[in-house]
Amino acid sequence: SPFNISPPKDYEKWNNLIFCLMTHFIERYGLKTVRSWLFCVWNEPDTSENMFGFKNDSDFYRLYKETFSVVKGIHKGLRFGSPSLLVSYNLNQQWCSNFILWCKHNDCIPDFMNIHYYDNDFSKDSISQHRPAHPAHSRLNRDENSFTKSLSQIKILFDDLGIGDIPVYLTEWNLTVSHRNLLNDTCFKSCYLTKNLLENYDKLDSFGYWVLTDWIEETQPSKEEFHGGLGLLTQNGIKKPHYYAFKFLNKLGDRLIEQGEGYFITKSYGKIQILLYNYEHFNHLFASGESFDMTFTERYTPFSQLGKMEISLELTDIPIKVCTVREQIINQSSGSAFDEWVRMGAQPLHKDEINYLKQISVPKLYVRKETIVNGVLPILVSLMPLEVRLIEVYF
């Protein structure tokens, strides 16, 4: 059925609904707790009207102002933000500019900005060289730094609009809006997320991955377990490579030592964490929406190089003579349920095979002792294509 994108028929009833909802939250959970929550109204009103946008921007402005006023009327300390806004460096952000200027003029500036990002190429002039444009959900940005550029661009815009000091939360983020992009199940996805998070870790106040599981009401369920869904988990709860990538990221320390292309080094009490990744971007043909030689089981054909990456690092001023080194590895040989499924024969999965995949599709783990010479520990690593590796040094 189509989306309901019409404004309320009766704002008195709408405002009463919002008032009752907010007071219920406060009565049940307490004002202190509810003040820690983030509230907003509507999803991506800056997109076309056949998606989530109203036919008239003023209709949305009224919905926002009415809802904002009810929430703030209950308690000024309740946090009410912008609607979620779709950002991309190749999209015009005029809607966002107009909205913020209107809010400033009408004394309802949001307490935070709520943004979404997908690496699809949504630009209207993006077309194949030989045929009409593919749908936006099948086109991806050719620029491997598009995420970084988009965040930098939106931060500049917010500064120019005079709201650069309020928090910015990325509440939806994924490679694509498509629930059927076959790269979503592969090691590429873990490497893509690792690269982009580490290169932009300090630019936003949160990064919210969309979505937890392939079992989601946005699309019809698939009969295939590895159908290219957006989740960290498959429909039957099998963990994908990027599930483990987030586990790796969660182990990083609170002090950054150094970062560069393919590496990120942090420190916490008693240990050093090194996160390594061998990223390659998909080719331009795949980005345009074509997948000529990709098949359901051969999903790495969009990557033309697929070469190993040699990394040499030195940790200095290590205060002990012997340390413990713990390595965990995600690549096509370990931690990738899709690749394990292909090696199993790529047949439909039954309960026993699902449970088997859950058990064996985990990152490779190595633990060893290393001798420290003159306070120096060399780290020499050869990363497989699209590999993510976490090295923890305990001392």
C-alpha positions, 0 to 999 in steps of 0.5 A, a space after each residue: 500500500 502507498 505511504 500516508 503522507 498527508 498532514 493531520 486533518 485536525 491539529 487539535 486532535 493531533 496535538 492532544 495525541 502528542 500531549 498524551 503520549 509525552 505525558 504517558 512517557 514521563 509518568 511511566 519512566 520519569 522526567 529525568 529519563 525522558 529528557 535523555 531521549 531524542 524526539 522528532 517528527 517525520 521521515 525524510 520530508 526533503 525527498 520527493 512527495 511520492 516518498 515521504 515529502 508533503 506536496 507543500 513544504 508549508 504543510 510540513 512546517 506546520 506539522 513540525 511547529 505544532 509538534 515542537 510546541 506541544 513537546 516544549 510546552 510540557 518541558 523545555 528540557 525535552 529534546 526535539 530535533 529536526 526530521 530525518 534528512 537525507 544527505 549526500 554530496 551530490 544532492 542539493 541541500 536547499 530543502 534543509 537550508 530553507 527549513 533551518 532558516 524557517 525554524 530560526 524565523 519562527 523560534 523553533 530551532 531543533 535541539 539536534 540535527 537528524 540525518 540519514 546517509 546511503 551511498 546510492 547515487 541519487 543524482 538525477 543526471 547519473 546515467 549509464 553511458 550506453 542506456 537510460 539511468 538505472 533506478 537510484 537504489 541500484 546505482 552507487 557512488 563511484 567515489 570511495 570517499 563520498 561518505 566523508 565528503 557528504 559529512 564534511 559538506 553537511 557540517 559546513 552547511 550547518 556552520 553557515 546556517 549558524 547551527 554548527 554547535 548543536 549535535 548531529 546524529 546519523 540515525 540511518 546509515 548503510 551502503 544502499 537502500 536496496 534490500 537485494 544488493 548482493 554485496 550486503 552479505 559479503 566481506 566488502 560490507 565489513 571493510 566498507 563500514 570499518 573504513 568509513 567509521 574510522 575515517 569519520 569517527 569524530 565528525 558526528 555525535 552518533 552513527 546509527 547503522 540501518 538495520 539489525 536484521 534482514 527480517 524487516 517489514 520494509 520489504 517482502 521476505 526472501 526464500 534465500 538466506 543470503 539475498 543481499 539484505 541490509 541487516 547485521 544478521 540474516 533472517 535466521 539470525 546468522 551473523 554477517 561479517 559486518 556484525 563482527 566488524 562492529 564488535 571489533 570497533 567496539 573494542 577500540 580504546 579511548 585514546 587515539 595514537 595514530 591513524 592512516 590509510 588502512 590502520 587505526 591505533 588506540 590505547 586504553 589501560 593496559 593494552 593497545 588496539 590496532 584495527 587494520 583493513 584492506 579496502 577496495 571500492 567496487 568498479 564504475 560499471 557496478 556502481 552504475 547499476 550493472 552486474 554483468 558477471 556477478 552471480 548469486 554465488 560469485 559476488 566479488 567480481 565488482 572488485 578489479 584489484 583484489 590484492 593483498 596489503 602489506 602493513 608494517 608498524 612499530 609500537 615503541 616505549 612498551 614498558 615490559 619484556 613480554 606481551 600477549 598479542 591477540 588477533 581476530 580476522 574477518 575475510 573470505 576464509 573466516 568470519 563470513 557466513 556467505 563464503 562458508 555457505 558457498 564452500 558448503 555447496 550453496 544449497 538451501 539451508 535447513 535447521 541443522 545447516 543454519 546452526 552449523 553456519 552459526 557455529 563456524 562463521 566466526 573470525 579466526 583467532 590467534 593468541 601468542 606471546 611476543 618478546 619486546 626488544 628495547 621497548 619496541 614491538 614490530 607489527 608485520 601483517 599481510 591482509 587479504 583482500 577486503 580483510 578486517 583485522 583487530 590486533 590487541 596487545 596486552 602489557 
